[in-house]
């Protein structure tokens, strides 16, 4: 265990959880990540191991069969898993967001029905906001749910970029419901859609066309979801009341941004580990390249960026755990961690020289994974918008 990216004031339980996960990552993920990633193969055995560790129920309350841990604990676990292979952290990320939304906003019946099965991983969650041609403009969602005379809904439209779209059995989908509200976002509703895992027409009115082929972030399935006259019931609305979907999703995205920051920290830590190990093995001009000032300074910069991103991520998680609003801090953490991740990974790639371009070396995979974090859960530009709005509101001049 190294001194890099350590967190103070953790409980004995938190330290034990992290130690267990770190051991699992070193033994079960890192040795197999390259082969699985290059084959774009779903990490079934790794996921089964995470189920046994209780990771799918990490933040779900004990009364529903989970471990009842904090967002901070979860973020630190994600950091460890992403250090091994980011795709594995993606398998549990959207599951975590959906579980969090059910915990915070679900009806008593929804919590009782879903959370115990989510805690064991029997029910696996996916999170769906985006659509083709729709990026950050969530209020512009076109997928529509039309209420029927008997109180049910028919949903039509196309959703995009579902992580776990094929392997999930529960999708939290944000769709438009024409409620006549003045503001567009007040006409959005979150439906909890249960479906079988798989591809094709998995249920009447629901089609998962297939996996989207990606530059990186392989192994985990990323898909579209097509609604074609899908019948949903009023009881499927998250919280039971239409029109609250936007606020529910934004609450989920806030914790998701902490998660993405944690993933970025994990990749950065691994990139640094690879760089500092290689720099002590590779020799030029009669000595290890780590002893050349140009390389030594790069290592110092990389470690400093890792520490800074980790500290901001921890602060954002602790604020949320304390019940405080953390939209600015979560945005800052996601912005800094993702940008620094891209920089640290590139520095590690350059230290590896020509070998970094070879698929035999792990850094090649990290170079394809890091760019995703600049986009996921909102681009850097969106984070800057959130941060600046929050700051201007807090520091508004009194006239």
Helices and strands as residue ranges (DSSP letters): H 12-24, I 25-29, H 30-39, H 44-53, G 55-57, G 62-64, H 71-84, H 86-105, H 108-120, E 125-128, G 138-140, E 144-147, E 153-163, E 170-176, G 184-187, E 188-194, E 200-203, E 206-208, E 222-232, G 234-236, G 238-240, H 245-281, E 283-284, E 287-288, G 289-291, H 293-321, H 327-352, G 353-357, H 362-369, G 370-374, H 380-394
